[in-house]
Amino acid sequence: MSFMLNDGWLERARRCESPHWDSRPGAEVSLLVVHCICLPPGRFGGPYIDDLFMGRLDPAGHPYFAGIHQLRVSAHCLIRRDGELVQYVPFQRRAWHAGLSCFEGRERCNDFSVGIELEGTDTGTYTDAQYRVLAEVSRVLMRVYPAITPERITGHSDIAPGRKTDPGPGFDWGRFRALLAEG
């Protein structure tokens, strides 16, 4: 069963609506950015990524959270280690995932991109389930937003070099692109 899109939401995704989004400035969606995140750093599972993107991260929950709980950030989706897909922002809205960024000379990547987080670290590897779900969701997005092509799927490190390192060297771009081509 493939993912279906309904009013900017993937029907098979767990919906967790973030307040951290705004309207796109009329820009065509033409880029997909792959990120990674885990909270606290190096630990998987738990509610903390949802809490961060929902603006409700408890600063007392872990020493690391004291420095990030006030951030107003989001991604369109998260793919957990087991392949669970969580969606925070509908695709037609601008999620706040890229920060200071540039792709092919164009700044402010949030304006024209979709951000997908993988639960992981920029020094680790990713699961088979994550690659499969990422490829499936990417194919849906490429159908809905034809300006997103395989060449316009990139890592956070590529649009914010020197500032970001995710998804990291453990992300197998060749494997992902082969799965993407299978659909």
Backbone as CSV, one residue per row, in Angstrom:
resi,resn,N_x,N_y,N_z,CA_x,CA_y,CA_z,C_x,C_y,C_z
1,MET,0.848,-1.175,0.000,0.000,0.000,0.000,0.895,1.240,0.000
2,SER,0.633,2.136,-0.908,1.464,3.341,-0.958,0.795,4.477,-0.181
3,PHE,1.586,5.486,0.068,1.087,6.658,0.772,0.211,7.479,-0.160
4,MET,-0.869,8.005,0.365,-1.748,8.889,-0.389,-1.717,10.250,0.281
5,LEU,-1.836,11.277,-0.529,-1.807,12.644,-0.031,-3.224,13.205,-0.021
6,ASN,-3.619,13.785,1.101,-4.939,14.372,1.237,-4.777,15.741,1.886
7,ASP,-4.986,16.796,1.115,-4.902,18.171,1.613,-3.547,18.466,2.268
8,GLY,-2.485,17.922,1.663,-1.134,18.177,2.163,-0.661,17.230,3.243
9,TRP,-1.506,16.296,3.648,-1.167,15.325,4.699,-1.106,13.925,4.100
10,LEU,-0.114,13.152,4.512,-0.008,11.756,4.094,-0.961,10.929,4.950
11,GLU,-1.851,10.199,4.304,-2.909,9.495,5.024,-2.396,8.416,5.966
12,ARG,-1.291,7.772,5.662,-0.779,6.708,6.529,0.172,7.223,7.605
13,ALA,0.420,8.492,7.632,1.326,9.058,8.636,0.567,9.342,9.930
14,ARG,1.278,9.229,11.049,0.718,9.699,12.315,0.785,11.221,12.277
15,ARG,-0.336,11.853,12.450,-0.430,13.310,12.345,-0.218,13.947,13.706
16,CYS,0.737,14.851,13.766,1.098,15.535,15.010,1.332,16.998,14.618
17,GLU,0.283,17.793,14.614,0.331,19.127,14.023,1.171,20.110,14.840
18,SER,2.261,20.552,14.235,3.151,21.521,14.858,2.598,22.934,14.693
19,PRO,2.798,23.792,15.685,2.449,25.198,15.509,3.561,25.975,14.796
20,HIS,4.662,25.315,14.496,5.840,25.997,13.938,5.868,25.876,12.410
21,TRP,5.089,26.691,11.775,5.033,26.780,10.322,4.443,28.129,9.953
22,ASP,4.570,28.471,8.685,3.879,29.643,8.154,3.620,29.409,6.677
23,SER,3.038,30.390,6.029,2.707,30.254,4.614,3.952,30.391,3.759
24,ARG,3.979,29.644,2.681,5.075,29.780,1.722,4.901,31.106,0.982
25,PRO,5.993,31.744,0.599,5.895,33.041,-0.087,5.646,32.886,-1.589
26,GLY,4.723,32.038,-1.951,4.401,31.856,-3.359,5.415,31.043,-4.127
27,ALA,6.373,30.468,-3.441,7.429,29.702,-4.106,6.948,28.294,-4.436
28,GLU,7.313,27.816,-5.627,7.014,26.447,-6.029,7.870,25.489,-5.200
29,VAL,7.260,24.434,-4.699,8.007,23.418,-3.960,8.871,22.659,-4.962
30,SER,10.192,22.739,-4.771,11.097,22.177,-5.775,12.330,21.496,-5.176
31,LEU,12.334,21.266,-3.861,13.496,20.687,-3.205,13.032,19.825,-2.044
32,LEU,13.708,18.697,-1.846,13.467,17.850,-0.691,14.783,17.768,0.083
33,VAL,14.742,18.078,1.370,15.938,18.093,2.209,15.840,16.970,3.236
34,VAL,16.876,16.125,3.261,16.956,15.018,4.210,17.793,15.467,5.408
35,HIS,17.237,15.279,6.599,17.873,15.647,7.859,17.982,14.407,8.747
36,CYS,18.602,14.578,9.905,18.495,13.572,10.958,18.404,14.272,12.299
37,ILE,17.779,13.559,13.238,17.588,14.096,14.589,17.390,12.935,15.553
38,CYS,17.858,13.104,16.764,17.501,12.234,17.879,17.621,13.064,19.144
39,LEU,16.720,12.782,20.068,16.700,13.527,21.326,16.455,12.584,22.488
40,PRO,17.286,12.720,23.536,18.523,13.486,23.571,19.538,12.904,22.584
41,PRO,20.620,13.631,22.316,21.594,13.165,21.326,22.056,11.729,21.600
42,GLY,22.027,10.928,20.530,22.489,9.550,20.617,21.465,8.558,21.124
43,ARG,20.254,9.016,21.471,19.215,8.117,21.983,18.008,8.141,21.054
44,PHE,17.464,6.957,20.818,16.317,6.817,19.935,15.063,6.485,20.741
45,GLY,13.913,6.802,20.164,12.636,6.522,20.807,12.238,7.669,21.722
46,GLY,11.091,7.502,22.328,10.593,8.517,23.250,9.843,9.625,22.538
47,PRO,9.235,10.520,23.316,8.372,11.566,22.769,9.092,12.872,22.445
48,TYR,10.396,12.921,22.603,11.088,14.208,22.630,11.141,14.940,21.290
49,ILE,11.224,14.214,20.188,11.223,14.895,18.884,9.858,15.537,18.662
50,ASP,8.795,14.769,18.924,7.444,15.347,18.828,7.342,16.581,19.714
51,ASP,7.833,16.462,20.950,7.739,17.577,21.891,8.477,18.815,21.382
52,LEU,9.665,18.624,20.798,10.417,19.759,20.254,9.627,20.435,19.139
53,PHE,9.140,19.644,18.183,8.422,20.219,17.044,7.064,20.789,17.428
54,MET,6.530,20.375,18.583,5.254,20.899,19.063,5.441,22.087,19.995
55,GLY,6.703,22.427,20.322,6.963,23.552,21.211,6.683,23.266,22.667
56,ARG,6.747,22.004,23.047,6.425,21.630,24.428,7.528,20.802,25.087
57,LEU,8.753,20.917,24.615,9.871,20.162,25.178,10.172,20.675,26.589
58,ASP,10.184,19.785,27.546,10.415,20.133,28.951,11.906,20.344,29.177
59,PRO,12.324,21.567,29.528,13.752,21.824,29.734,14.347,21.014,30.880
60,ALA,13.517,20.525,31.788,14.001,19.715,32.905,14.069,18.224,32.557
61,GLY,13.612,17.851,31.367,13.562,16.442,30.987,14.918,15.808,30.747
62,HIS,15.902,16.616,30.398,17.271,16.143,30.146,18.147,17.387,30.121
63,PRO,19.386,17.300,30.597,20.247,18.497,30.592,20.383,19.143,29.209
64,TYR,20.384,18.363,28.151,20.511,18.907,26.791,19.317,19.788,26.425
65,PHE,18.151,19.451,26.930,16.929,20.163,26.562,16.914,21.606,27.050
66,ALA,17.677,21.905,28.082,17.695,23.271,28.619,18.161,24.278,27.576
67,GLY,19.013,23.850,26.662,19.534,24.746,25.637,18.725,24.796,24.355
68,ILE,17.733,23.903,24.217,16.987,23.873,22.944,15.476,23.979,23.116
69,HIS,14.965,23.901,24.318,13.514,23.819,24.505,12.763,25.025,23.947
70,GLN,13.414,26.171,23.822,12.750,27.379,23.355,12.767,27.517,21.827
71,LEU,13.457,26.612,21.129,13.536,26.707,19.671,12.166,26.526,19.034
72,ARG,11.938,27.270,17.983,10.705,27.144,17.209,11.091,26.528,15.873
73,VAL,11.110,25.200,15.855,11.537,24.455,14.673,10.515,23.372,14.362
74,SER,10.560,22.909,13.130,9.685,21.812,12.707,10.271,21.199,11.446
75,ALA,9.714,20.092,11.069,9.975,19.469,9.770,8.612,19.052,9.245
76,HIS,8.556,18.750,7.984,7.288,18.237,7.477,7.036,16.840,8.034
77,CYS,8.085,16.002,8.031,7.928,14.618,8.470,9.142,14.133,9.242
78,LEU,8.925,13.075,9.991,9.958,12.315,10.689,9.744,10.857,10.346
79,ILE,10.836,10.153,10.053,10.769,8.703,9.864,11.571,8.079,11.005
80,ARG,10.857,7.390,11.886,11.494,6.761,13.046,12.268,5.517,12.612
81,ARG,13.066,4.974,13.514,13.940,3.831,13.223,13.150,2.637,12.705
82,ASP,11.923,2.433,13.207,11.104,1.286,12.792,10.291,1.566,11.530
83,GLY,10.473,2.742,10.945,9.740,3.099,9.725,8.461,3.868,9.980
84,GLU,8.099,4.102,11.230,6.900,4.892,11.494,7.093,6.289,10.902
85,LEU,6.067,6.761,10.222,6.085,8.084,9.622,5.206,9.017,10.435
86,VAL,5.773,10.143,10.843,5.044,11.162,11.588,5.072,12.423,10.732
87,GLN,3.932,13.077,10.582,3.893,14.331,9.829,3.462,15.459,10.747
88,TYR,4.215,16.568,10.675,4.000,17.722,11.548,3.405,18.925,10.827
89,VAL,3.709,19.082,9.559,3.298,20.264,8.803,2.817,19.791,7.431
90,PRO,1.667,20.293,6.943,1.246,19.922,5.595,2.241,20.476,4.567
91,PHE,2.405,19.768,3.487,3.457,20.095,2.526,3.294,21.454,1.862
92,GLN,2.074,21.950,1.742,1.883,23.252,1.109,2.277,24.407,2.036
93,ARG,2.568,24.109,3.293,3.009,25.115,4.262,4.527,25.057,4.417
94,ARG,5.093,26.130,4.908,6.545,26.217,5.110,6.881,25.745,6.526
95,ALA,7.583,24.619,6.609,8.112,24.147,7.895,9.430,24.861,8.144
96,TRP,9.857,24.882,9.384,11.061,25.624,9.780,12.180,24.635,10.077
97,HIS,12.777,24.084,9.019,13.752,23.007,9.145,15.140,23.343,8.624
98,ALA,15.270,24.211,7.668,16.552,24.404,6.985,17.410,25.506,7.585
99,GLY,16.786,26.505,8.190,17.557,27.626,8.726,18.296,28.371,7.628
100,LEU,19.413,28.976,7.986,20.255,29.681,7.020,20.749,28.661,6.004
101,SER,20.336,28.804,4.742,20.578,27.755,3.761,20.582,28.316,2.342
102,CYS,21.185,27.539,1.440,21.274,27.945,0.034,21.375,26.697,-0.833
103,PHE,20.587,26.643,-1.906,20.649,25.553,-2.869,20.724,26.150,-4.269
104,GLU,21.774,25.790,-4.993,22.003,26.284,-6.364,21.867,27.807,-6.439
105,GLY,22.444,28.487,-5.458,22.448,29.948,-5.447,21.192,30.594,-4.896
106,ARG,20.216,29.796,-4.548,18.953,30.325,-4.024,18.916,30.138,-2.512
107,GLU,18.761,31.233,-1.782,18.754,31.201,-0.327,17.350,30.940,0.215
108,ARG,17.276,30.753,1.535,16.009,30.539,2.235,15.289,29.279,1.735
109,CYS,15.958,28.163,1.871,15.423,26.898,1.352,14.075,26.511,1.941
110,ASN,13.761,26.955,3.153,12.437,26.647,3.704,11.318,27.119,2.785
111,ASP,11.565,28.209,2.048,10.536,28.772,1.175,10.073,27.794,0.102
112,PHE,10.958,26.920,-0.372,10.651,26.085,-1.529,10.979,24.610,-1.326
113,SER,11.128,24.203,-0.062,11.524,22.804,0.177,10.586,22.093,1.140
114,VAL,10.706,20.780,1.105,10.093,19.887,2.077,11.239,19.330,2.912
115,GLY,11.063,19.286,4.222,12.079,18.748,5.121,11.624,17.446,5.741
116,ILE,12.444,16.399,5.563,12.156,15.098,6.162,13.302,14.722,7.086
117,GLU,12.960,14.486,8.331,13.930,14.062,9.345,13.946,12.538,9.428
118,LEU,15.133,11.985,9.568,15.306,10.573,9.888,15.749,10.498,11.336
119,GLU,15.134,9.617,12.115,15.600,9.453,13.484,16.960,8.768,13.416
120,GLY,17.975,9.509,13.803,19.327,8.983,13.730,20.334,10.046,14.091
121,THR,21.592,9.690,13.931,22.680,10.619,14.196,23.480,10.832,12.919
122,ASP,24.147,11.972,12.839,24.923,12.235,11.626,26.240,11.448,11.604
123,THR,26.465,10.610,12.614,27.637,9.736,12.616,27.245,8.266,12.519
124,GLY,25.947,7.974,12.490,25.478,6.592,12.468,24.900,6.197,11.126
125,THR,24.286,5.023,11.103,23.644,4.515,9.893,22.131,4.514,10.101
126,TYR,21.410,4.183,9.058,19.956,4.209,9.075,19.415,2.815,8.789
127,THR,18.151,2.595,9.118,17.555,1.264,8.999,16.956,1.040,7.612
128,ASP,16.765,-0.245,7.287,16.099,-0.595,6.032,14.724,0.052,5.953
129,ALA,13.991,0.006,7.068,12.640,0.580,7.086,12.683,2.073,6.776
130,GLN,13.666,2.784,7.295,13.767,4.221,7.021,14.030,4.493,5.545
131,TYR,14.925,3.736,4.937,15.192,3.925,3.502,13.950,3.642,2.671
132,ARG,13.233,2.569,3.007,12.037,2.216,2.228,10.970,3.308,2.331
133,VAL,10.701,3.775,3.551,9.671,4.807,3.736,10.112,6.120,3.099
134,LEU,11.377,6.489,3.254,11.860,7.727,2.635,11.700,7.671,1.122
135,ALA,12.026,6.547,0.507,11.882,6.423,-0.950,10.413,6.510,-1.358
136,GLU,9.538,5.854,-0.608,8.114,5.876,-0.940,7.534,7.282,-0.818
137,VAL,7.839,7.965,0.270,7.349,9.332,0.466,7.943,10.257,-0.596
138,SER,9.198,10.073,-0.922,9.839,10.911,-1.943,9.156,10.741,-3.293
139,ARG,8.786,9.510,-3.637,8.079,9.287,-4.912,6.736,10.007,-4.926
140,VAL,6.005,9.969,-3.805,4.726,10.692,-3.716,4.969,12.185,-3.930
141,LEU,5.963,12.722,-3.236,6.251,14.155,-3.357,6.669,14.522,-4.774
142,MET,7.414,13.663,-5.439,7.840,13.948,-6.810,6.645,13.950,-7.772
143,ARG,5.631,13.129,-7.473,4.421,13.147,-8.310,3.620,14.432,-8.068
144,VAL,3.487,14.822,-6.815,2.686,16.005,-6.461,3.411,17.294,-6.826
145,TYR,4.728,17.297,-6.638,5.565,18.468,-6.919,6.613,18.080,-7.956
146,PRO,6.256,18.103,-9.255,7.157,17.601,-10.295,8.491,18.346,-10.398
147,ALA,8.599,19.523,-9.783,9.893,20.224,-9.784,10.900,19.529,-8.861
148,ILE,10.414,18.670,-7.949,11.336,17.851,-7.152,11.741,16.672,-8.017
149,THR,12.982,16.633,-8.380,13.560,15.543,-9.168,14.615,14.861,-8.305
150,PRO,15.107,13.694,-8.707,16.160,13.053,-7.913,17.362,13.969,-7.660
151,GLU,17.658,14.832,-8.598,18.781,15.762,-8.442,18.479,16.884,-7.451
152,ARG,17.210,17.036,-7.114,16.795,18.085,-6.181,16.354,17.481,-4.842
153,ILE,16.968,16.347,-4.514,16.851,15.743,-3.187,18.253,15.790,-2.601
154,THR,18.398,16.452,-1.468,19.730,16.735,-0.947,19.750,16.624,0.572
155,GLY,20.928,16.680,1.130,21.079,16.644,2.578,21.156,18.031,3.177
156,HIS,20.831,18.133,4.452,20.933,19.401,5.161,22.364,19.931,5.084
157,SER,23.328,19.028,5.148,24.738,19.428,5.076,25.081,20.092,3.748
158,ASP,24.352,19.757,2.697,24.632,20.326,1.372,24.069,21.730,1.204
159,ILE,23.014,22.057,1.951,22.422,23.395,1.821,22.890,24.332,2.930
160,ALA,23.571,23.769,3.937,24.107,24.573,5.043,25.510,24.067,5.407
161,PRO,26.420,24.045,4.411,27.753,23.492,4.679,28.494,24.311,5.735
162,GLY,29.229,23.593,6.575,29.952,24.245,7.646,29.097,24.495,8.867
163,ARG,27.782,24.486,8.690,26.857,24.705,9.800,26.158,23.420,10.205
164,LYS,25.864,22.573,9.222,25.146,21.319,9.480,25.897,20.150,8.854
165,THR,25.755,18.974,9.458,26.441,17.783,8.952,25.482,16.639,8.635
166,ASP,24.204,16.836,8.888,23.245,15.752,8.669,22.777,15.670,7.210
167,PRO,22.436,14.494,6.737,22.237,13.254,7.470,23.531,12.481,7.763
168,GLY,24.658,12.974,7.318,25.948,12.400,7.681,26.454,11.338,6.723
169,PRO,27.698,10.916,6.934,28.313,9.942,6.034,27.686,8.558,6.122
170,GLY,26.920,8.277,7.176,26.259,6.982,7.287,25.012,6.864,6.437
171,PHE,24.577,7.971,5.849,23.417,7.906,4.943,23.913,7.453,3.585
172,ASP,23.359,6.359,3.092,23.790,5.749,1.833,22.946,6.314,0.680
173,TRP,23.465,7.357,0.058,22.740,8.005,-1.041,22.515,7.054,-2.210
174,GLY,23.494,6.202,-2.516,23.328,5.241,-3.610,22.188,4.275,-3.341
175,ARG,22.130,3.776,-2.137,21.042,2.867,-1.759,19.698,3.573,-1.847
176,PHE,19.624,4.785,-1.311,18.379,5.551,-1.370,17.951,5.782,-2.819
177,ARG,18.873,6.205,-3.660,18.532,6.518,-5.060,18.103,5.263,-5.826
178,ALA,18.690,4.113,-5.492,18.269,2.868,-6.124,16.832,2.519,-5.718
179,LEU,16.499,2.683,-4.449,15.134,2.456,-3.998,14.152,3.441,-4.630
180,LEU,14.591,4.680,-4.754,13.758,5.715,-5.360,13.418,5.337,-6.808
181,ALA,14.386,4.792,-7.518,14.212,4.434,-8.926,13.314,3.200,-9.101
182,GLU,13.190,2.372,-8.070,12.384,1.159,-8.164,10.902,1.447,-8.333
183,GLY,10.460,2.586,-7.853,9.024,2.913,-7.890,8.620,3.388,-9.205
